[in-house]
Amino acid sequence: MLIYRQVICRFLSILFMQQKKGGLFLVFSSLDFLFVFAPLAFTAYYIITARFRRLCLLLFSLAFYIYGAWDKPFQIVLLLASS
């Protein structure tokens, strides 16, 4: 039961983009990216119709990069303005 609670808490922290102790931790080699974010993105990509797949990838990539720049608001504005 404790393992399920930890998995759910980790999933929710990624989903709602909360900071952990020591800063942000979502990088391509992190377990959270490999087992939560990437499967969620791939599942959404294949569930959505072909017409909206590029939009799905754009939104997930924006979510990933905004998560990395969460403490730097200027970079978030620059990222959103450039896309």
Secondary structure by P-SEA (a helix, b strand, c coil): caaaaaaaaaaaaaaaccccccccccccccccccccaaaaaaaaaaaccccaaaaaaaaaaaaaaaaaacccaaaaaaaaaac
